[in-house]
Amino acid sequence: MNISYKLKFEFKIRECEIRDIIEDKNILESLSDEHNIINEICFTCDRNKTTLFSGRVESEDILDGYRFILYDLRTKILKSLLLTDIDFLEFQDNAEIIIENEKELRLHNKQIFPNYIMFGTIAPTIKCINKEVLKNAMETIINDNKIYEEVFFWLYMTDTVANIDEGITQFDNIIRYRLLWTAFNSLYNIRFRNKKYKSEKFKIEEFAKEKFVLDYFRSIYDDKRSCLYDLARSNLHLYYKDKRRNVNISHELKNSLNKNSNEDIAKYSLLCLYSIRNGLVHGNLGDVLYLSRKAYILLKPLIIKALLYSN
């Protein structure tokens, strides 16, 4: 006998009040997929005017059920809310999910994964700051001429994103990278403020030629090195009005890594990061949801190195 997982879920939605029970079978069926059947959807409000979005789903596979609730269903409801006249919205990334027929499932030796809450999240890394590193940073700030104030502001903003207790979600990674790119954009605009370039791409290519940038890409290893290969295996492009000029930047980075050409690695790595930024800003998502975290890991240390080098 085929036993399905009966999952009951609840999300919190703030800044709007919804009181409704979705009973239309056509809507429930359309929101379901082949392996995850929605039996119930309900919106209620607590005394703090927080909307509780809850429901029941029957799933063939427990992990696929979690994925369906946390990503597919949540995303569809979120999109629906964005088409209403709300001004502010906070939609909880993680849900409280209960396996209602756990006892029955255990009798049939079905897999149980109760600790689903970290599904799709990353625990923030608590870093120990070396005394010498802190001393160097303080000496840099003492000698700071304050021309990079905007860079420091946006750099700090990237560190304020995410709930430290609940973890960093894929959505947090997107926001963090967009803010970090703003810091980077401010950085290279300040460095080249007395020069004229045709485009942002030219500025980034010039930045890639800086000695400290070349030193950075020459010395990276471990997790950052693997991020470079992730970018090279992707399908990142730079697009132009004249389509004949379109460039597969991932392919160029892959060739640079194969040739071990540090100048080209620096150039095409930064252009890959630029392509990810373009995807987030212009809505051409592709792989950038996944790659935004990789891009963040590569770009933030480079910005810090630039600030230390500049003072």
C-alpha positions in Angstrom: 0.0 0.0 0.0 1.3 3.5 -0.9 1.4 5.7 2.2 1.6 9.4 1.6 3.0 12.1 3.9 0.3 14.3 5.4 1.9 17.6 6.1 0.3 20.5 8.0 2.0 23.9 7.6 1.8 27.4 8.8 3.5 30.6 7.7 3.4 34.0 9.3 2.6 37.0 7.0 3.0 40.5 8.5 1.9 44.0 7.4 -1.4 42.7 5.9 -4.7 41.2 7.2 -6.2 38.2 5.4 -9.2 36.2 6.5 -10.2 33.6 4.0 -10.6 29.9 3.4 -9.8 28.7 -0.2 -12.5 26.1 -1.0 -12.4 26.4 -4.7 -11.3 22.9 -5.9 -10.0 24.2 -9.2 -7.7 26.7 -7.4 -6.5 24.0 -5.0 -5.9 21.6 -7.9 -4.1 24.2 -9.9 -1.8 25.1 -7.0 -0.9 21.4 -6.5 1.4 19.4 -8.6 1.7 15.7 -9.6 3.3 14.6 -6.4 1.9 17.1 -3.9 -1.8 17.5 -3.4 -3.2 20.5 -1.5 -6.3 19.6 0.5 -6.7 22.8 2.4 -5.6 26.5 2.4 -6.7 29.0 5.1 -5.8 32.5 6.1 -6.5 33.7 9.6 -5.4 36.7 11.8 -4.2 36.6 15.4 -4.6 39.3 18.0 -1.5 41.1 16.8 -3.0 41.3 13.3 -0.4 38.8 11.9 -1.9 36.7 9.1 -1.4 33.0 9.6 -1.3 31.2 6.2 -1.9 27.5 6.9 -3.0 24.4 5.0 -2.6 20.7 4.5 -0.6 18.9 1.8 -0.3 15.2 0.9 3.1 14.3 -0.6 4.6 11.2 -2.0 8.1 12.1 -0.8 8.9 14.0 2.5 11.7 16.1 1.2 9.8 16.9 -2.0 6.9 17.9 0.2 9.0 20.3 2.2 10.4 21.7 -1.1 6.9 22.1 -2.5 5.6 24.0 0.6 8.6 26.2 1.2 9.3 27.1 -2.4 6.5 26.4 -4.9 3.4 27.0 -2.8 4.9 29.9 -0.8 6.1 31.6 -4.0 2.7 31.3 -5.7 0.9 32.8 -2.7 3.6 35.6 -2.4 3.1 36.4 -6.1 -0.6 36.5 -5.6 -0.2 39.0 -2.7 2.1 41.2 -4.8 -0.8 41.7 -7.2 -3.0 43.2 -4.5 -2.8 46.8 -3.2 -0.6 46.1 -0.1 2.2 48.6 0.6 4.4 46.5 2.9 4.9 42.8 3.3 6.9 40.4 5.4 6.4 36.8 4.4 8.1 34.3 6.6 10.7 32.2 4.7 10.4 29.1 6.8 7.1 27.4 7.9 6.2 25.4 10.9 5.5 22.0 9.3 4.0 19.0 11.2 3.8 15.5 9.9 0.3 14.6 11.0 0.5 10.8 10.3 4.0 10.2 11.6 3.0 7.2 13.7 1.5 5.5 10.6 4.5 6.3 8.5 6.9 4.8 11.1 4.8 1.6 11.1 5.5 1.3 7.4 9.2 2.2 7.8 8.9 5.4 5.9 11.6 8.1 6.2 11.0 10.9 8.7 12.9 14.2 8.6 11.5 16.3 11.5 14.4 18.8 11.4 13.2 20.4 8.2 13.6 24.0 9.5 17.1 24.4 8.2 15.9 23.2 4.7 16.9 26.0 2.4 18.8 28.1 5.0 22.4 28.6 5.9 23.6 29.1 9.5 25.6 32.4 9.7 29.3 31.8 10.3 30.6 33.3 13.6 34.1 34.5 12.8 36.9 35.1 15.3 38.8 38.3 14.4 42.5 38.1 14.6 44.2 40.8 16.8 46.6 41.8 14.0 43.8 42.0 11.5 41.8 44.3 13.8 44.9 46.5 14.4 45.5 46.9 10.7 41.9 47.8 10.1 41.9 50.4 12.9 45.1 51.9 11.5 43.4 52.2 8.1 40.4 53.9 9.6 42.6 56.4 11.6 44.3 57.4 8.3 41.0 57.4 6.4 40.4 60.5 4.3 36.6 59.7 4.2 36.3 59.5 0.4 35.0 56.0 0.7 32.2 56.8 3.2 29.5 55.5 0.8 31.3 52.3 0.3 31.5 51.7 4.1 27.8 52.5 4.4 26.7 49.9 1.8 29.2 47.4 3.1 27.6 47.6 6.5 24.1 47.3 5.0 25.0 43.9 3.5 25.9 42.7 7.0 22.5 43.7 8.5 20.5 41.5 6.2 19.1 38.1 7.5 17.9 36.8 10.7 20.9 35.6 12.7 18.8 33.1 14.7 16.8 31.6 11.8 19.6 31.5 9.3 20.3 33.0 5.8 17.9 32.1 3.1 18.3 32.2 -0.7 16.3 35.4 -0.6 18.7 37.0 1.9 21.6 36.1 -0.4 20.0 37.9 -3.3 19.5 41.1 -1.2 23.0 40.9 0.3 24.6 40.6 -3.1 22.6 43.5 -4.6 23.7 45.7 -1.6 27.3 44.5 -1.9 27.4 45.4 -5.6 26.2 48.9 -4.7 29.2 49.1 -2.4 31.5 47.9 -5.3 29.9 50.2 -7.8 30.5 53.1 -5.4 34.1 51.9 -4.9 35.2 51.8 -8.6 33.3 55.0 -9.4 35.3 56.8 -6.7 38.6 55.3 -7.9 37.9 56.4 -11.5 36.1 59.7 -10.7 38.6 61.8 -12.7 38.5 59.5 -15.8 35.8 59.0 -18.4 34.8 55.5 -19.6 32.3 54.5 -22.2 30.4 52.0 -19.9 30.3 50.2 -16.6 31.9 47.3 -18.3 35.0 49.3 -19.1 35.3 50.6 -15.5 35.2 47.0 -14.3 37.8 45.8 -16.8 40.1 48.7 -15.7 39.5 47.8 -12.0 40.5 44.2 -12.8 44.0 45.4 -13.9 44.8 46.9 -10.5 47.7 45.3 -8.7 45.8 44.4 -5.5 43.0 42.8 -7.6 45.5 40.6 -9.5 47.1 39.7 -6.2 43.7 38.8 -4.8 42.8 36.4 -7.6 46.3 35.0 -7.6 46.0 34.0 -3.9 42.4 32.8 -3.5 41.9 29.1 -2.7 39.4 26.6 -1.1 35.9 27.9 -1.1 36.6 31.0 -3.2 38.4 28.9 -5.8 35.4 26.5 -6.0 33.2 29.6 -6.5 35.3 30.5 -9.6 34.7 27.1 -11.1 31.0 27.4 -10.3 30.9 30.6 -12.3 32.9 29.0 -15.1 30.4 26.1 -15.3 27.4 28.4 -15.5 25.9 30.2 -18.5 26.5 33.8 -17.7 26.4 36.3 -20.5 26.8 40.0 -21.2 24.2 41.2 -23.6 24.3 44.1 -26.1 21.8 45.9 -28.4 23.8 44.4 -31.3 23.3 40.6 -30.5 26.4 39.8 -32.4 28.4 41.3 -29.6 26.9 39.1 -26.9 29.5 37.3 -24.9 29.4 34.1 -22.8 31.4 35.3 -19.9 31.4 31.9 -18.1 33.0 30.3 -21.2 35.7 33.0 -21.2 36.4 32.4 -17.5 36.6 28.7 -18.1 39.2 29.2 -20.8 41.2 31.6 -18.5 41.2 29.0 -15.7 42.4 26.3 -18.1 45.2 28.6 -19.3 45.9 29.8 -15.7 46.0 33.4 -17.0 45.7 35.5 -13.8 44.9 38.7 -15.7 42.1 37.1 -17.6 40.8 35.2 -14.5 40.5 38.6 -12.7 38.8 40.3 -15.7 36.3 37.5 -16.5 35.6 36.8 -12.8 34.5 40.4 -12.2 32.5 40.4 -15.5 30.7 37.2 -14.3 29.9 39.0 -11.1 28.6 41.9 -13.2 26.5 39.5 -15.2 24.9 38.2 -12.0 24.2 41.8 -10.9 22.5 42.5 -14.2 20.4 39.4 -13.9 19.2 40.5 -10.4 18.5 44.1 -11.5 16.9 43.4 -14.9 14.9 40.3 -13.9 16.8 37.7 -16.0 17.3 35.4 -13.1 18.6 32.1 -14.7 21.3 30.7 -12.4 21.8 33.9 -10.5 19.5 32.8 -7.6 22.0 30.1 -6.9 25.1 32.1 -7.9 24.3 35.2 -5.8 25.9 33.5 -2.7 29.0 32.5 -4.7 29.3 36.0 -6.0 29.1 37.4 -2.5 31.8 35.1 -1.2 34.1 36.3 -4.0 33.4 40.0 -4.0 33.3 41.0 -0.4 36.9 40.2 0.5 38.0 42.0 -2.7 36.1 45.2 -1.6 37.8 45.0 1.8 41.2 44.5 0.2 40.6 47.6 -2.0 39.7 49.7 1.1 42.8 48.6 2.9 45.0 49.1 -0.1 43.5 52.6 -0.8 44.4 54.1 2.5 
